[in-house]
Every structure is written in structure tokens, then in C-alpha cells.
């Protein structure tokens, strides 16, 4: 039979402690008594014998009835809580930023192109503003280039001014395409 530490603590330890306390209290006497009165392990024999406690020592002895008891089993482990990878799907957005609003509930069926959440993205806001500025600049540069062509056709401006307007229009178009 295998004795586990829990069985030992539950069954053997209380009785051993009580016996040890009784033996220690029995040896605490104010009188000098010969050691032969307590012949047990002192004589080297392995046979156990009964002994009696003198009346003057009985005031210091408390007799208790021991009963087996159970200790609650507590198991403390370290670990982490993780999502079930089989029941979840990662959602990857095209822009970075925190989720500002979730539209659908877990377990709800969704359709293609249906929005599921809104992302508040400062990066996207900045990119959109840059695109609008580039589009407006290209529109203005295109009008200036068209005006410069008309003026050059009527010999009102030099060819250098037409080329400057053309260059500005090409650069504004490239900026708009980059912003897109």
C-alpha cells in the first residue's frame, strides 16, 4: 500500500503527536524518580509497555479523542486565458487604430460587404485630408495650365510661363495619384 503525504497527515500524524505529547508530559516531574520505573526504550527493548501518569502530573495532561478529518484539496496553478482559436476569427482592418464601435454581435451571420465594426484611425484621417488637398491642388493647376495654353495661343504670355504651368499641373497630378 502506498502512503501519500495526505494520507500520512490525515491518519498517522495526529496519533503520533498525541503520543509524543503524553510521553513528554510524563517525563516532566518535579520529583527525582529512578529511571528503572520507566523501563521501555531506555533498556533497549523494542517491546512497547504501558505506563501510568502520577496524580500530581495529571493536572498538566489533557486527554483528547482524535478523529480522522479531511483537508480540502486546493490546486493552485499559474496560466493564461486565451481565446479558443477554433471558435474565433481574427479581423484585420486596412487602417490602424482602435475600434470605436462594433456593429454585429458574436455568433451573428454577416453578409459580404456588410460593415462589422468602425475603426477610429488618426492615420486614415490624415491620409484623407492629404488626398483632398492634392485633388484640389491638381484641379487648380489644371485650370491654370488650360488658361496658360489659351494665353500662349494669343501671344499674351511667354513660352516659359506655359512650361511652368504645365510642370505645376504634372506635379499636382503626381501628388494626387500618390495620395490616392
N, C-alpha and C positions, 0 to 999 in steps of 0.2 A: 504494500500500500504506500503510495506516495503522499508525503505530508507537505502541503504547501504552507507558505508563511501565514496565510489567512487562517487555515485550519489550526496551525500551531498556536496562533494568537487567540483563537476562539476556544480551543479545548484544553490545551496543556498549560499555557502561561498563567491563567488565574489560579489554578490549583497549586502550581509551583510557587507562586508569590505568597499565597496564604501559608503554605508550609514553611517557607523561609522566614516569614514574619513571626510565626509561632515559635520556631526554633531560636530566633534571635531574642525574643522576649523571655523565653525560658532561661536563657543564659544570663539575663540581667538581674542578678540577685544582689542584695546588699550583704548577705552573709557569705562567708567563705565556706564552700562545700567541697568535699573531696571529689575529684574527677571520676572516681570509680562509680559514683551514683549515676552518672550519665554514660554508661558503657554502650557505645554504639559504634560510630565511625572512628572514635579515638582509639579503640582497641584494634582497629584494622579489619574487623569482620565486615562482610558485605551484607550480613543479615540485619534487616530493619527490626527495631524494637519499639514498643510503646513507652511513653514516658508520662509523668504526671507533673502538673504545674503546682507549685506550693501556693497556699492560700494568700500569702502576702503579695504574691505576684499576679493573682487573678484580677486585681483591680486594674492592672495595666494591659490585660488581654481582652480583646474584643473578638467574639466568635461570629462569623458571618457565614451564611449559606451561599455558596456560589452556584450560579446557574449559567449555562451556556447562552451567549447572546450573539446576535449577528451584527456585523458592521456594514453600513451601507457602502456599496461599491460605487466609487466615483472615478471616472476615467477622464482625465484632462489631457487634451491633445492640442497641438498647435496646427494651424492650417489656414487656408484661404477659401473664400466663397467665390465661385466662378459661374458664369452663365453656362447653361447647357448648350454646347456647340451644335448639337443635333436639332435643337428646337429654336435656335436664333439665326438670324441672317444679318450680317453687317451691312450698314447703309453708308455708302461713300458718296459724299457730295462733291460737286465740281469746284466749289469755293470753300475756303476755310472760314471758321467762325463758329460761335456757339449756336445751338438750336434754340430758336426763340419761341416756336410754337409747334406742337405735334398735332396733326390733323386726324390721324387714324388711331384706333385702339389696337392693342395686341390681340392677334387672332382674327382680325377683321380682313376680309378679302378685298384686294385692291385691283384696279384695272390699269392697263398700260396708259402712261402719261398722266395718271392721277397724282396730284401732289400729296405727299405723305407728311412732310414737315417743312417748316420755314427756317432758314438759317440767317442769322443777323451777321453779315460779313462787312467789316470796315474795308477790307481789300476790294471786294466787289463794288462797293460804293465809290471808292476812289477810281477804280478802273472805268466805271460807267461815266463818271464826271470827266475823266480824261478823254473818253470816246466822244462825248457830246461837244467838248471843246475842239477836238480835232475835226469833227464833222462840220462845225460852224466855221472854223478857220479855212477848211477846204472850200466850203461854199463861197466864202468871201474872196478867197484867192482866185477861184474860178471866174467869178464876176469881174474881178479886177483884170484878169487876163483877157476876157472877152472884150472889155472896154478898151484895153490897151491895143488889141488887134484892130478894133474899129478906128481908134485914133491914129494908129500907124498907117492904116489904109488911106486915111485922109491927110496924111503927112503932117499930123499935129504933134507927134512925139518922135523921138529918135528910136533907132533900132535897139539901142542899149536898154531903153526903158521897157520895150516889148519883151526883150530877153529876160530882164529882171522879173517882170510879171509872170512870164512863163516858168521861170525857175521857182518862184514862190508858190505857184499853183502845183507844180510837180512835188515839191517838198511837203505841201499841205496834204496832197493826196497820199503820199507815203506815210505821213503821220496818222492819217485816218485809217489806212489799211493796217498799220501796226496796232492801233487802238482796238480795231475790230478783233 
